[in-house]
Amino acid sequence: MSHLTILPTVITDLELLEETLLAEHYLVQRPGLIKAFGQDIYPAELVATDSSGLQMGWRWDADGSLALMLDLGQTRNSAGHKTHLKTILRAYALRSALRSADEVSLDPSVSTTGQQGAERAIC
């Protein structure tokens, strides 16, 4: 029997985001500039551009997470934006979970206790 928990993905690791975007074949610039509707240009910690020219940027938010900057007027396909973002978030969440799992040691460490000199395993 399995247990499934679904949590919203908050992006907090800029290097992991960059790794995820590169694996998804985005061109990544750090830092970069993102162009909005008209001639407005905004600085971003990371800018990703896909093969169609769609640009997405991320900047640090006050809570320590990375906030997405995206000009929805770039293309006529808003459903495409959702698909791109879902793919990025899923890949980021998977990489984050795998990294966390690698950091958890499953090997017990052995230490000696006092009174009888017995060894016990501490997991």
Disulfide bonds with the S-S distance in Angstrom:
none
